[in-house]
Amino acid sequence: MIFPPYLQPGDTIGIVCPAGQMEAARAQDCIDTLQAWGYRVRVGRTLGHAWHYFSGTDQERLDDLQAMLDDPEVKAVLCGRGGYGTSRIIDRLDFTAFRRAPKWVIGFSDVTVLHAHLYTFCGTASLHAPMAGAFQGEGAAGASVASLKAALEGGKAAYTVATHPANREGRAEALLVGGNLTLLAHLVGSVSDIPTDGVLLFIEDIGEYRYNLDRMLIQLQRAGKLEALAGLVVGGFTDLKDTVVPFGQSVEEMILEKVGAYGYPVCFGFPTSHHGDNYALKVGGRYRLDIQDAGVTLGEI
């Protein structure tokens, strides 16, 4: 894996919205915080712009993200928000300049598409981490935003998590990949599809019907994405919905059913989530996962 250079004081961070729209005011706390950290900030044309659901037409979003990827003065690209829309433009992005001068791409949710594409198509690590909206109010001083700062500066993550009754104990060391479950299932069969044999996979999601989560897990299972993992890290599955007749399984039960035939360790309740803590994880980084009765550690090595 290629790791972009870590940031230095005075470096420029660009902010773009490659998918859903975001009011410019919602990013102001983020801009102020990044500047307080010693960075310059360049705001893309899609922040504060709207075209129906999106932050711009496909062409406008493509042009804005392409400009940030190509600009040699921009050392990291922070996505303002996710939503939906990155997969509509991913195949038209030109990574020629990016390959010559890779930079950190930061975000989660719909940005999973970018993380996966950078991993599979460019062999470059990226940051699954809080986006601009997470900096609002007290969030700027929270542990999630602090983990992003540490990652950008080259710190090696070392996270400790409380035990969960559904955990499957064990140890594993491998490259870490993953992101939003909906997007991982969406990418199966595409050029951005992540190879999962021998990796640590992490997943999270929000606002889905329980039956649809089950369907997406079966999609990954049938595509062979769950069979040969080194380990599985399950983050938050929040704001779930159910049908009039309940689906009848918890998220933990769904997942353990799909991976029951495989012997790798499984961790539940890891703080990668749309709600609550969302710790920075380097997609393509090498991590050690240790799941024991006393607790869980996930550390970069």
C-alpha positions, 0 to 999 in steps of 0.5 A, a space after each residue: 500500500 502507498 501511504 500519502 505524506 502526513 500533514 505538516 503545519 501550513 499544509 492545505 486541506 480541501 473541503 468538497 461534497 462529492 455526494 449530498 448537499 451541505 450548507 456552508 455554515 455547517 462546515 464553519 466549525 470544521 474550518 475554524 478547527 483545521 485552521 487552529 490546528 495550523 492548516 490552511 483550508 480551501 473550500 470547494 465549489 460544492 460546499 454550500 451548493 445544491 442541485 436537488 438532493 446533490 451538492 451539484 450536478 454530476 459534472 459539477 461534483 466531478 469537477 470539484 473533486 477532480 480539482 482537489 485531487 489534482 491540485 499540488 497545493 492540497 495535501 488532503 481532501 476532506 469530504 463535507 458529508 456523504 449521503 449518496 452520489 459518489 458512485 455516479 462519478 467515480 468511474 470518470 475521475 482521473 487519478 493520474 496526478 493523484 498517483 504521482 502525488 497521493 494525498 489523504 482522502 477523508 470521510 465515511 458513509 458514501 465516501 466508502 466508494 472512494 476508499 474502496 476505489 483508492 484501495 483497489 484501483 490505486 493501491 493507496 491508503 485513505 482515512 475513514 474518519 469524521 467529516 466536516 459536520 462532526 466538528 460542530 459545537 462540542 464535537 470539535 473537542 471530541 475523541 473522534 475529531 482528535 483521532 482524525 488529527 492524530 492520524 493526519 499527523 502520522 500517529 498510530 492508532 491504538 483503540 481500546 473497546 469494552 467487551 461485548 457479549 456477542 464477541 468471538 474471541 481471537 487475535 489477527 493481524 492484517 490490512 484493514 478495509 471496509 466502511 458502510 455496509 450498504 456501499 460495500 454491497 453496492 460495489 460488489 462486482 464493480 472495479 471498486 470492489 474490495 478483495 477481502 481474503 486475509 483482511 480485517 473487515 469493518 462495517 457500519 450502517 444507519 437507517 436501514 430496514 433489518 431485512 435489508 441488512 440481512 439481504 446485504 450481508 447475504 450478498 457479501 456472503 454469496 460473493 465470498 466476501 466473508 469466507 476468508 477474513 482475518 477478522 471482522 470489526 462491527 461498528 454502529 448500526 443505528 436508527 434501524 427500521 423494521 416492518 410491521 411484522 418484525 424481522 426477528 433477528 438482531 444485527 448481532 444474530 444476523 452477522 453471527 449467522 452469516 459467519 458461523 462457519 468461519 473461525 476468525 475473531 469478531 468484535 461488536 460495538 466498535 466506535 465507527 458509526 454515524 452516531 456517537 464516536 467515529 474513530 479514524 481508521 486507515 483503510 489499507 493500514 495494517 492493524 492488530 486486532 485482539 479480542 479477549 474476555 477482558 476487552 478489545 484492542 485494535 492497534 495500527 502496526 
